[in-house]
């Protein structure tokens, strides 16, 4: 069983920055592909960013390219989402997700069905 705990959400003005963290349990974090998703009120959960088990490959949804950066520290069992130039449209609950088979399949899922474990979410609010 993998447990994921997000932190770092909060209230920020438009144009500001936040860094989300997701701490994972388990001794094999370095084999997980990791992703970030977000869900605004009344809307479906959407892909934001993903990173391979090694950190060598990353993917982003178009609306955050150039503003958000996903990274990981396998020694700390943690994945990060640095969010810059935040816009009101970025406001949502942000979830991290893990695919423990990432290293073995080579997959870096960009849909929610590709992930097996989810955190509880952290709220990001952006004021205009």
C-alpha positions in Angstrom: 0.0 0.0 0.0 1.3 3.4 -0.9 0.3 6.5 1.0 0.6 10.0 -0.5 0.3 13.2 1.5 0.2 16.5 -0.2 1.1 19.9 1.3 1.9 23.4 0.3 -1.5 24.6 -0.9 -3.0 27.9 0.2 -4.2 31.3 -0.9 -2.1 33.3 -3.3 -2.7 36.4 -5.4 -2.7 36.1 -9.2 0.8 36.2 -10.4 2.2 34.6 -7.3 3.8 31.2 -6.7 3.3 28.1 -4.6 5.2 24.9 -4.3 3.2 21.8 -3.7 4.9 18.7 -2.1 3.7 15.1 -2.1 5.4 12.7 0.3 5.1 9.0 -0.4 5.4 6.0 1.9 7.2 2.9 0.8 10.7 1.9 0.0 10.3 1.7 -3.7 9.3 5.3 -4.5 12.0 5.5 -7.0 10.2 3.1 -9.2 6.9 5.1 -9.3 5.8 7.3 -12.1 4.1 10.3 -10.4 1.5 12.7 -11.5 -0.4 15.8 -10.4 -4.1 16.4 -11.1 -6.5 19.1 -10.2 -10.2 19.4 -9.7 -12.1 22.6 -9.6 -15.6 22.8 -8.0 -18.2 21.2 -10.2 -15.6 20.0 -12.7 -13.9 16.7 -13.5 -10.4 15.9 -12.3 -7.8 16.9 -14.9 -4.2 16.1 -15.6 -1.7 18.7 -14.8 1.8 17.2 -14.9 3.6 13.9 -14.7 7.2 12.7 -14.2 8.9 9.4 -14.9 10.4 7.2 -12.2 13.9 8.5 -12.9 12.8 12.2 -13.3 14.2 12.3 -16.8 10.9 12.8 -18.5 8.1 15.2 -17.7 4.8 16.1 -19.3 2.4 19.0 -18.8 -1.0 20.0 -19.8 -0.8 22.9 -22.3 -2.3 25.5 -19.9 0.5 25.2 -17.4 3.5 24.8 -19.7 6.1 27.4 -18.9 4.6 28.2 -15.6 4.6 24.9 -13.6 7.5 22.5 -13.0 7.2 19.0 -11.7 10.3 17.5 -10.1 11.1 14.7 -7.6 13.7 13.8 -5.0 13.8 10.0 -4.7 16.0 10.2 -1.6 13.2 12.1 0.1 10.3 10.1 -1.4 8.8 13.4 -2.5 7.5 14.9 -5.7 7.0 18.6 -6.1 5.0 20.9 -8.3 6.4 24.4 -8.5 3.6 26.8 -9.7 4.5 30.2 -10.9 2.5 33.0 -12.5 -0.6 31.6 -11.0 -3.9 32.5 -12.5 -7.5 32.4 -11.0 -8.1 29.5 -13.4 -5.5 27.5 -11.6 -7.6 27.4 -8.4 -8.5 23.8 -7.5 -7.8 21.0 -5.2 -4.5 19.5 -6.3 -3.9 15.7 -6.0 -0.8 13.7 -6.5 -0.9 10.2 -7.8 1.4 7.2 -8.0 1.9 4.5 -10.6 4.1 2.0 -8.8 4.8 0.1 -11.9 6.3 3.1 -13.7 9.9 1.8 -13.9 8.8 -1.6 -15.2 6.3 -0.5 -17.8 8.0 2.7 -18.9 4.6 4.4 -18.7 4.1 8.0 -17.6 0.3 8.2 -17.3 -1.5 11.3 -18.3 -5.0 10.1 -17.4 -6.3 9.3 -13.9 -6.9 5.6 -14.8 -3.2 5.1 -15.1 -2.6 5.8 -11.4 -3.2 3.4 -8.6 -2.8 5.5 -5.5 -4.0 9.0 -4.7 -3.4 11.6 -2.0 -6.1 13.4 -0.2 -5.6 16.7 -2.0 -4.5 20.2 -1.1 -6.5 23.3 -1.9 -5.0 26.1 -4.0 -6.9 29.4 -4.1 -5.9 32.2 -6.4 -7.3 35.7 -5.8 -7.6 38.1 -8.7 
